[in-house]
Amino acid sequence: MLVQQSSLKEEIMRLKKEKDVVILAHNYQIPDVQDIADFTGDSLGLSRQAAKVPQKTILFCGVHFMAETAAIICPDKRVLIPDLEAGCSLSDSITADELRNWKKQHPGAIAVGYVNTTAEIKSELDYCCTSANAVNVVKAIPADKEILFLPDMFLGSYVAKVTGRKNMFIWAGECHVHAGIKPEDITNKLNSLKDAEFLIHPECSCTTPMMYDAASGSFDDQKVSILSTEGMLNHAHDSKSKNFVVATEIGILYKMRQQNPGKNFIPASEKAECQYMKMITLDKVYNALVQEKNQVVVPKEIADKARLAIERMLAIS
């Protein structure tokens, strides 16, 4: 059945109640999709929310690895995604075979993987981590143990610098969106907004050259904070500053502006847009609800192994 765009949100709201479906949307989703969600947040926060809600069907508006993580954490629930092709360049930067070969080259090393990885990769890890707790996860590993950190080289470099870890090997993967945010983007924005705070996601390519300044809490006398997406939202809410330069995917600005109507949020780069996140549309959400299609299923043997790495991550959070 065709539904006019003007009434699509109303139909989605009706259908999710009728079918007892909870809709989760990542902070990078388009505004219309965030508007119809029951919960918005980062990938891990949404997966935790999935485990708490009473509904047995979850429609995950995000990219594929996020829906997989929810399916792993909630084995008794059905997880749907509006578009099965919504992938992730960072998640795709390492395969399970590449990880297994890397582990063979470093016998005895501890494999630590970012949550932005496939279920199969997670099943090969000792620990999962988020951008928020990566430093604490690495600190929890005995100092004499080699660490294989994957797949994001910028987050890995940041963690190595903060922890002072010398026996940490880092996979050369990247998120194409965050890697595209360059130091000159930041400098230009900060020069035009002298009273602005700078909020940066640790996946950004500008993280490494700015490490020393960020660690000291300043960059040309301006406050710099390296934060996860949820950390950015919380910091912006609590800060007394009025202007912020935000270095992450631009979808988060919608929620920042909603939560802080008296504050000004400027993207570090207007080009920082993830085409995979933007594949999720209201039409696809509606179709997924009507047809109850695109279920994300993780084989039990993979899910059981991956769950161990995720549970260790949750224990350290």
C-alpha positions as CSV (number, residue, x, y, z in Angstrom):
1,M,0.0,0.0,0.0
2,L,1.3,3.4,-1.0
3,V,1.3,6.0,1.8
4,Q,1.7,9.7,1.1
5,Q,4.9,11.2,2.6
6,S,3.0,13.6,4.8
7,S,1.3,10.8,6.7
8,L,4.2,8.3,6.7
9,K,5.3,9.2,10.2
10,E,1.8,8.7,11.5
11,E,1.5,5.3,9.8
12,I,4.9,4.2,11.2
13,M,3.8,5.3,14.7
14,R,0.6,3.4,14.3
15,L,2.2,0.2,13.0
16,K,4.9,0.0,15.6
17,K,2.2,0.1,18.3
18,E,-0.1,-2.3,16.5
19,K,2.8,-4.8,15.9
20,D,4.5,-4.1,19.3
21,V,7.8,-3.2,17.7
22,V,10.4,-0.9,19.3
23,I,12.3,1.4,16.9
24,L,16.0,2.2,17.7
25,A,17.8,4.9,15.7
26,H,21.5,5.8,15.8
27,N,22.5,9.4,16.4
28,Y,23.7,9.7,12.7
29,Q,20.3,8.9,11.2
30,I,18.4,11.5,9.2
31,P,16.1,13.7,11.4
32,D,12.9,12.1,10.1
33,V,14.1,8.7,11.3
34,Q,15.2,10.0,14.6
35,D,11.8,11.5,15.1
36,I,9.9,8.2,14.8
37,A,12.3,6.3,17.0
38,D,11.5,5.2,20.5
39,F,15.1,5.6,21.5
40,T,18.1,7.3,19.9
41,G,21.8,6.8,20.9
42,D,25.1,5.3,19.9
43,S,25.4,1.7,18.8
44,L,26.2,0.2,22.1
45,G,23.7,2.2,24.1
46,L,21.0,1.2,21.6
47,S,21.9,-2.5,21.9
48,R,21.7,-2.2,25.7
49,Q,18.3,-0.6,25.3
50,A,17.3,-3.5,23.1
51,A,18.0,-5.9,25.9
52,K,15.8,-3.9,28.3
53,V,12.7,-3.3,26.3
54,P,9.7,-5.7,26.6
55,Q,9.1,-5.8,22.9
56,K,10.2,-9.0,21.2
57,T,10.8,-7.3,17.8
58,I,13.4,-4.6,17.3
59,L,13.7,-2.4,14.2
60,F,17.2,-1.1,14.3
61,C,17.8,2.1,12.2
62,G,21.5,2.0,11.8
63,V,24.1,0.0,9.9
64,H,24.4,-3.8,9.8
65,F,27.0,-4.4,12.5
66,M,24.8,-2.5,15.0
67,A,21.8,-4.8,14.3
68,E,24.1,-7.8,14.6
69,T,25.3,-6.6,18.0
70,A,21.7,-6.2,19.2
71,A,20.9,-9.7,17.9
72,I,23.9,-11.1,19.8
73,I,22.9,-9.3,23.1
74,C,19.2,-10.2,22.6
75,P,19.2,-13.9,21.3
76,D,15.5,-14.2,22.3
77,K,14.4,-11.3,20.2
78,R,13.9,-10.7,16.5
79,V,16.0,-7.9,15.0
80,L,15.0,-6.2,11.8
81,I,16.9,-3.5,9.8
82,P,15.2,-1.3,7.2
83,D,18.0,-1.9,4.6
84,L,20.3,-5.0,4.7
85,E,22.8,-3.2,2.4
86,A,23.5,-0.4,5.0
87,G,27.1,-1.4,5.7
88,C,30.1,0.3,7.3
89,S,33.5,1.2,5.7
90,L,35.3,0.7,9.0
91,S,33.7,-2.6,9.7
92,D,34.6,-3.7,6.2
93,S,38.3,-2.8,6.6
94,I,39.2,-6.2,8.1
95,T,38.0,-9.7,7.4
96,A,37.8,-12.7,9.7
97,D,40.5,-14.5,7.7
98,E,42.8,-11.4,8.0
99,L,42.3,-11.3,11.7
100,R,43.0,-15.0,12.2
101,N,46.2,-14.6,10.2
102,W,47.2,-11.6,12.2
103,K,46.6,-13.5,15.4
104,K,48.9,-16.4,14.1
105,Q,51.7,-13.8,13.6
106,H,51.4,-12.8,17.3
107,P,50.7,-15.9,19.3
108,G,49.6,-15.0,22.9
109,A,48.5,-11.5,22.0
110,I,45.2,-10.1,23.2
111,A,42.8,-9.1,20.4
112,V,40.9,-6.0,21.2
113,G,38.3,-4.9,18.6
114,Y,36.1,-1.9,18.3
115,V,32.4,-2.5,18.4
116,N,32.3,-1.3,14.8
117,T,33.0,-4.8,13.5
118,T,31.0,-7.8,12.2
119,A,29.8,-10.6,14.4
120,E,32.3,-12.9,12.9
121,I,35.2,-10.6,13.8
122,K,33.8,-10.2,17.4
123,S,33.8,-14.0,17.7
124,E,37.6,-13.9,17.2
125,L,38.2,-11.2,19.8
126,D,39.2,-11.4,23.4
127,Y,37.7,-8.0,24.2
128,C,35.3,-5.6,22.4
129,C,35.5,-1.9,23.2
130,T,33.7,1.4,22.4
131,S,35.3,4.7,21.7
132,A,34.2,5.6,25.2
133,N,35.9,2.8,27.1
134,A,38.8,1.7,24.7
135,V,41.4,3.3,27.0
136,N,40.0,1.5,30.1
137,V,39.8,-1.8,28.2
138,V,43.5,-1.6,27.2
139,K,44.5,-0.5,30.7
140,A,42.8,-3.6,32.1
141,I,45.1,-5.9,30.1
142,P,48.4,-6.9,31.8
143,A,51.3,-4.6,30.7
144,D,53.4,-7.6,29.5
145,K,50.7,-8.8,27.0
146,E,50.9,-7.7,23.4
147,I,47.7,-6.2,22.1
148,L,46.3,-6.4,18.6
149,F,43.9,-3.4,18.2
150,L,41.5,-3.2,15.3
151,P,40.2,-2.0,13.0
152,D,40.4,1.8,13.5
153,M,44.0,3.2,13.3
154,F,43.1,6.6,14.5
155,L,41.3,5.4,17.6
156,G,44.1,2.9,18.1
157,S,46.7,5.6,17.9
158,Y,44.8,7.7,20.4
159,V,44.5,4.8,22.8
160,A,48.2,4.0,22.5
161,K,49.2,7.6,23.2
162,V,46.9,8.0,26.2
163,T,47.9,4.7,27.8
164,G,51.6,4.9,26.8
165,R,51.3,1.3,25.6
166,K,54.4,0.3,23.6
167,N,53.4,-3.3,22.7
168,M,50.2,-2.5,20.9
169,F,49.9,-3.3,17.2
170,I,47.2,-1.3,15.3
171,W,45.3,-2.4,12.2
172,A,45.3,0.2,9.4
173,G,41.5,0.6,9.0
174,E,39.5,3.7,9.0
175,C,36.0,5.2,8.8
176,H,35.8,7.1,5.5
177,V,33.7,9.8,7.1
178,H,35.9,10.5,10.1
179,A,39.1,10.0,8.2
180,G,37.9,12.8,5.9
181,I,37.8,15.4,8.7
182,K,41.2,17.0,8.3
183,P,43.2,19.2,10.7
184,E,42.7,22.2,8.4
185,D,38.9,21.8,8.6
186,I,39.3,22.2,12.4
187,T,41.7,25.1,12.3
188,N,39.5,27.1,9.8
189,K,36.4,26.6,12.0
190,L,38.2,27.4,15.3
191,N,39.8,30.5,13.8
192,S,36.4,31.8,12.8
193,L,34.8,31.0,16.2
194,K,37.3,32.0,18.9
195,D,35.0,31.2,21.8
196,A,34.0,27.8,20.6
197,E,34.7,24.5,22.2
198,F,36.0,21.7,20.0
199,L,34.3,18.2,20.3
200,I,36.2,15.5,18.4
201,H,35.4,11.8,17.9
202,P,38.5,9.6,18.3
203,E,38.0,8.0,14.9
204,C,38.9,11.3,13.2
205,S,42.1,11.6,11.2
206,C,42.9,14.9,12.9
207,T,43.1,13.1,16.3
208,T,46.7,12.1,16.0
209,P,48.4,15.5,15.1
210,M,46.3,17.2,17.8
211,M,46.9,14.6,20.5
212,Y,49.3,16.6,22.7
213,D,47.1,19.8,22.6
214,A,44.0,17.8,23.4
215,A,45.7,16.0,26.3
216,S,46.6,19.3,27.8
217,G,43.0,20.5,27.4
218,S,43.7,23.3,24.9
219,F,44.2,24.0,21.3
220,D,45.3,27.6,20.6
221,D,43.7,28.5,24.0
222,Q,40.4,26.7,23.1
223,K,39.0,23.8,24.9
224,V,39.3,20.5,23.1
225,S,37.5,17.3,24.2
226,I,37.9,13.9,22.6
227,L,34.6,12.1,23.1
228,S,32.3,9.3,21.9
229,T,29.0,10.4,20.4
230,E,27.2,10.0,23.6
231,G,30.0,11.8,25.4
232,M,29.6,14.7,23.0
233,L,25.9,14.9,23.7
234,N,26.4,14.8,27.5
235,H,29.2,17.3,27.4
236,A,27.3,19.8,25.2
237,H,24.4,19.6,27.5
238,D,26.5,20.2,30.7
239,S,28.9,22.8,29.3
240,K,28.3,26.5,29.8
241,S,29.8,27.3,26.4
242,K,27.5,28.6,23.7
243,N,29.4,27.6,20.6
244,F,30.8,24.2,19.6
245,V,32.7,22.9,16.6
246,V,31.8,19.2,16.2
247,A,34.0,16.7,14.5
248,T,31.9,13.6,13.7
249,E,29.2,12.6,11.3
250,I,26.8,15.5,10.9
251,G,23.7,13.6,11.8
252,I,24.4,14.2,15.5
253,L,23.9,17.9,15.1
254,Y,20.1,17.4,14.9
255,K,19.9,15.9,18.4
256,M,22.4,18.4,19.8
257,R,20.3,21.3,18.6
258,Q,17.1,19.7,19.9
259,Q,18.6,19.3,23.3
260,N,20.3,22.7,23.5
261,P,18.2,25.3,21.7
262,G,20.3,28.2,23.1
263,K,23.6,26.8,21.8
264,N,25.3,26.9,18.4
265,F,26.7,23.7,16.8
266,I,28.9,23.9,13.7
267,P,30.2,20.8,11.8
268,A,33.9,20.6,11.5
269,S,33.2,19.5,7.9
270,E,29.9,19.8,6.1
271,K,31.0,16.8,4.0
272,A,31.1,14.4,7.0
273,E,28.1,12.5,6.0
274,C,27.8,8.7,6.0
275,Q,26.0,7.4,2.9
276,Y,25.4,4.1,4.7
277,M,23.6,5.7,7.6
278,K,21.6,7.8,5.2
279,M,20.4,4.7,3.3
280,I,17.7,4.3,6.1
281,T,14.6,6.3,5.0
282,L,11.1,6.6,6.3
283,D,9.9,4.6,3.3
284,K,12.2,1.7,4.2
285,V,11.2,1.9,7.9
286,Y,7.6,1.7,6.8
287,N,8.2,-1.3,4.5
288,A,10.1,-3.2,7.1
289,L,7.2,-2.7,9.5
290,V,4.6,-3.7,7.0
291,Q,6.4,-6.8,5.6
292,E,8.4,-7.6,8.8
293,K,11.4,-8.2,6.6
294,N,15.2,-7.9,6.7
295,Q,15.8,-9.9,9.8
296,V,19.4,-10.0,11.0
297,V,20.4,-13.4,12.2
298,V,23.7,-14.3,13.7
299,P,24.6,-18.1,13.8
300,K,24.5,-19.4,17.3
301,E,28.1,-20.6,17.4
302,I,29.3,-17.1,16.3
303,A,27.0,-15.3,18.5
304,D,28.0,-17.3,21.6
305,K,31.7,-16.6,21.0
306,A,31.1,-12.9,20.2
307,R,29.0,-12.5,23.3
308,L,32.0,-13.2,25.5
309,A,34.0,-10.3,24.1
310,I,31.0,-8.0,24.4
311,E,30.3,-9.0,28.0
312,R,33.9,-8.2,28.9
313,M,33.5,-4.8,27.3
314,L,30.3,-4.2,29.3
315,A,32.1,-5.2,32.5
316,I,34.8,-2.5,32.0
317,S,32.4,0.3,30.8
